[in-house]
Amino acid sequence: AANNLTYGASFVMNALQAQYYIYSENSNSGQFSPERAAHEYYTLTAAFATAGKGDIRINEFLALNQADTVDEAGQHEDWIELYNTTGNTLNLFGLYLTDLYSTPTKYAFPQNTLIQPYSYLTVFADQDSSTAKYLHCNFKLSGSGEMIMLSDGNGAVSDSITFGVQTTDISISRCPNGTGAFAPTTNT
């Protein structure tokens, strides 16, 4: 309300944390808060739900991609699809993907990697660099078989699969999504 000396503002968080300062002025003066705004700031931390065990599942993968999905460069790359089994938007920051049990933290999800409720997230397994819209992990999938594991930084496994020899352009997926058994799927 006017003249109550209380002010407010709103903005959209596009990161887990935002650093900010306040500047206010009237016709006589201006003031920063904190006073040393060039060197100090306030921090606001966003409240996104973090994924618990089983909230994010390995839902589908393709280890021999020659004619299926392409990445932003138009290349046919191996890919892993994750599925959010909950009704909440979840942040994958703090979770890891790997293809080696001995290296559980091989690929760390970047800050602000969000997956919407009951939705999918594709990670290209091609050793390329991630972009603003496409995630690329630092390993490739082996067509002769191996494993994929999703875990947290404490070593707790959220989901994993060990698979054998793969067929070109035939993905392996869960049916129903997030809960069913893995079986070959023809992607056409």
C-alpha positions in Angstrom: 0.0 0.0 0.0 1.1 3.6 -0.6 3.4 5.0 2.1 3.7 1.8 4.2 7.4 1.6 3.6 7.0 -2.0 2.3 8.1 -2.8 -1.2 7.9 -5.9 -3.3 9.0 -7.3 -6.6 8.7 -10.6 -8.5 10.9 -12.3 -11.0 11.2 -15.7 -12.7 13.9 -18.0 -11.3 15.9 -19.5 -14.2 18.6 -21.1 -11.9 18.7 -22.8 -8.5 20.1 -19.6 -7.0 19.7 -16.0 -7.9 22.0 -13.3 -6.6 20.5 -9.8 -6.3 20.7 -6.4 -4.8 18.2 -3.6 -4.3 18.4 0.0 -5.4 15.8 2.5 -4.5 15.7 6.2 -5.1 13.5 9.2 -4.7 13.9 12.8 -5.9 16.5 13.4 -3.2 18.7 10.3 -3.0 19.3 6.7 -3.9 20.5 3.8 -1.8 21.8 0.2 -2.4 21.0 -2.7 -0.2 23.3 -4.2 0.7 25.3 -1.0 0.9 28.3 -2.5 -0.9 26.2 -3.9 -3.8 29.2 -3.9 -6.1 30.9 -6.5 -3.8 28.0 -8.0 -1.8 24.5 -9.4 -2.7 21.6 -11.3 -1.4 21.0 -14.9 -2.5 17.6 -16.5 -3.2 17.4 -20.3 -3.5 14.6 -21.7 -5.6 12.5 -24.5 -4.1 12.4 -27.3 -6.6 11.6 -30.8 -5.5 14.6 -33.1 -5.7 14.2 -36.6 -7.0 13.9 -39.5 -4.6 14.6 -43.1 -5.3 12.3 -44.3 -8.0 11.0 -40.8 -8.9 13.1 -40.7 -12.1 13.4 -44.0 -14.0 15.5 -45.1 -17.0 12.6 -45.5 -19.4 14.1 -46.2 -22.8 17.5 -46.3 -24.6 19.0 -46.8 -28.0 22.6 -48.0 -28.3 22.8 -48.4 -32.1 21.2 -45.4 -33.6 21.6 -45.1 -37.4 18.2 -43.8 -38.5 16.3 -42.9 -35.3 16.3 -39.6 -33.3 18.8 -36.9 -34.2 20.5 -34.4 -31.9 20.6 -30.6 -32.6 23.5 -31.2 -35.0 21.4 -33.6 -37.1 23.5 -36.6 -36.0 22.1 -40.0 -35.1 23.5 -40.6 -31.6 22.9 -43.1 -28.8 20.3 -41.8 -26.4 18.8 -42.5 -22.9 15.3 -41.5 -22.0 14.4 -40.7 -18.4 10.8 -40.6 -17.1 9.4 -38.6 -14.1 7.0 -41.0 -12.3 5.7 -38.2 -10.0 3.2 -35.3 -10.2 6.0 -32.8 -9.4 8.5 -31.0 -11.5 11.8 -32.5 -10.3 15.4 -31.2 -10.5 18.0 -33.7 -11.6 20.9 -31.7 -10.2 22.7 -34.0 -7.8 21.9 -37.1 -9.9 24.4 -39.0 -12.1 24.3 -41.3 -15.1 27.0 -43.8 -15.8 27.8 -46.9 -17.9 30.3 -48.2 -15.3 29.4 -49.4 -11.8 32.9 -48.5 -10.7 32.4 -44.9 -11.7 28.9 -44.0 -10.4 29.3 -40.2 -10.8 30.6 -40.3 -14.5 28.0 -37.8 -15.8 26.6 -35.1 -13.5 23.3 -33.4 -14.4 23.8 -29.7 -14.7 22.1 -27.3 -12.4 18.5 -26.5 -13.4 17.9 -29.8 -15.2 14.2 -30.0 -14.7 11.8 -32.8 -15.8 8.1 -32.0 -15.7 5.5 -34.3 -14.1 4.9 -37.6 -15.9 7.3 -36.4 -18.7 10.4 -37.5 -20.5 14.0 -36.2 -20.8 16.4 -37.4 -23.4 20.1 -37.5 -22.8 22.3 -38.1 -25.9 25.1 -40.6 -25.0 27.7 -39.3 -27.5 30.4 -37.5 -25.5 29.5 -34.1 -27.0 29.0 -31.0 -25.0 25.5 -30.1 -23.7 23.7 -27.1 -25.0 20.9 -25.0 -23.5 18.3 -27.3 -24.9 20.1 -30.6 -25.4 21.9 -32.8 -22.8 24.9 -34.9 -23.9 26.6 -37.2 -21.4 30.3 -38.0 -21.5 30.0 -41.6 -22.5 28.6 -43.7 -25.4 26.5 -46.8 -25.2 28.0 -50.1 -26.4 26.0 -52.0 -29.0 27.6 -55.2 -27.7 26.0 -54.7 -24.3 26.8 -53.0 -21.0 24.9 -51.2 -18.2 23.2 -47.8 -17.5 22.8 -46.6 -14.0 21.1 -43.5 -12.5 22.3 -42.7 -8.9 22.7 -39.8 -6.5 26.0 -38.4 -5.1 25.8 -40.7 -2.1 25.9 -43.8 -4.2 22.2 -44.7 -3.8 21.1 -46.3 -7.1 17.8 -44.9 -8.3 17.5 -47.2 -11.4 19.8 -49.4 -13.5 19.7 -51.8 -16.4 22.2 -54.3 -17.7 21.6 -55.2 -21.4 23.1 -57.5 -24.0 23.9 -57.2 -27.7 21.7 -54.6 -29.4 20.0 -54.4 -32.8 20.4 -51.3 -35.0 17.5 -48.8 -34.5 15.6 -51.0 -32.0 15.3 -49.3 -28.7 14.7 -51.0 -25.4 11.9 -49.5 -23.4 9.6 -50.0 -20.4 5.9 -50.6 -20.9 4.1 -49.1 -19.2 6.3 -46.0 -18.8 8.6 -45.9 -15.8 7.3 -49.1 -14.3 7.1 -51.9 -16.8 9.7 -54.5 -17.8 12.2 -53.6 -20.5 11.5 -55.0 -24.0 12.6 -54.2 -27.6 10.6 -51.5 -29.3 10.6 -50.7 -33.0 10.9 -47.0 -33.5 9.2 -46.0 -36.8 
